[in-house]
């Protein structure tokens, strides 16, 4: 087992996978790249316009963890798709020392944790959008916003087995945004800047 202390995190294992969404998001993305730390279950989500962006995003994550958190990623588990082979070559050329564990074709069970996480997340996203009353074209184009919200909230939810959130297990601290979470789809009011108005007139 990998200790919670950053100094003992040698051998960190990340599982990565990509999901395709038919509708292009408001930000112009149609691919959802997810990375998961298999020990703590902490997850990162990236939204891509092209699968070829995978390499840059994951290498950026690896470097950030190494320089900012003193966490060394040594293993990546993924399927043998073209974008993952390109990532393997980039990690080799950059001298990152990553060991790639490629799963065989049509064997999602060998990367089951992250495969199942997508199905779970899509169910939560549907519930999030339903609760917000968002339907039609806007609902489909907001999928990345809903996915990002779902990912962030999942990372701060306490796990039954550990009585601690994935974020706290991974980083050793609570998330800064944890105390200021808002309901997805909540209406926001922007001050209109009018200094003098009637007592019953909206201020924004």
Buried (B, 14 or more C-beta within 10 A) or exposed (E): EBEBEBEEBEEBBBBBBBBEBEEBBEEEBBBBBBBBBBBBBBBBBBBBEEBEBBBEBBBEBBEEBBEEEEBBBBBBBBBEBEBBBBBBEBBEEEEBEBEBEBBEEEEEEEBEBBBEBBEEBBEBBEEBBEEBEBEEEEBBBBBBBBBBBBBBBBBBEEEEEEEEBBBBBBBEEEBEEBEEEEEBBEEEEEEEEEEEEEEEEEEE
